[in-house]
């Protein structure tokens, strides 16, 4: 399996996106300070922003259409042998934990492999993981723009067939409708830890 391990992803994102992630004392401004154990160089405002992608029905949607409640965004691809389904499934479990606390969130899976991930393919992948998960894809240009907005990294390996793998960063992003991006989660974060952090942000929003 070719993927970028969390620490390697940090370095690559730092080089390509002009930003780095680091675990620090809580630095989030205002009421969110107690919720975050992360710091983003350049500030949270440097992550996220508008995007235009295609949903499972083949409809073009924007970030405003998708992010209507607390949202967990993950960039991956459906052919990924193990990393992407494991991470996306963990996010789905976090969504269920939050639902038990009457906090409703949307898990989103954005493909970074538009060549293979058609709307039908990414839609089926998302639906199989969680009934609330939204699968998104798009043209190479649309996917690249969304990836750049969230400072993610991906690179397909040309194997000369349809069985190529894609290196990619593996962060999950918490985005709130009014505040935008507020927190990220590494692969080692558990579903319970993600749920607790999301709840903190929601309760202090």
C-alpha positions, 0 to 999 in steps of 0.5 A: 500500500502506497500512502503518506504516513502522518508524519511524512504527510506533515512534511510534504504538506508543509513543503507544498502548501506553505503550511504545517501542522503540529501538536501544541498547547491549545492555541485556538482563539476564543471559546474554542481554546479548550477544544483544540490541541492543535495549531496550524501555522498561518492560522485556521483561516489558511485551511478550507474555503470554497469548492465545487465538486460533483455528488453521487447523483452527478450534481455539481455542489459547492461547499455551502451545499455540503457543509450545512452542519458540523462536517468531517472531511476526508480526502482519499480514493475508493481503490485505496486498499486499507487506509482510506476505508479504515479512516472513513469508517472511523469517522463514521463511528464518530458520527454515530457516537455524536448522534447518541449525544444529539449532535448531528454531523456529516461525514464527507469523502472527497476523492482525489482519484477522479479518473476512476472515482465516478459519481456512482463509484464514490457514492456507493463507497460512501453509502456503504460506510454510513448512510449520512456520508456524502461522496464527492468527486469531480473533474481533475481541476475541481479535485485539485482546487478542493485539495489545494484549499485544504492543503492536502497532498496526493500523487498518483503512481502511473503503473500503466493500467487501472490498478495504480495506487495514490500517495496522499495525506491522511488528515480528517478536517472538522469544518463548522458552517459558520466558522469554517475549518476549526480542527484536524485529526491524524490517523491515530485519533480514535473515533471517541477522541474525534467525537469528544473534540467535535462535541466540544467545538459544537457546544462552544460555538 
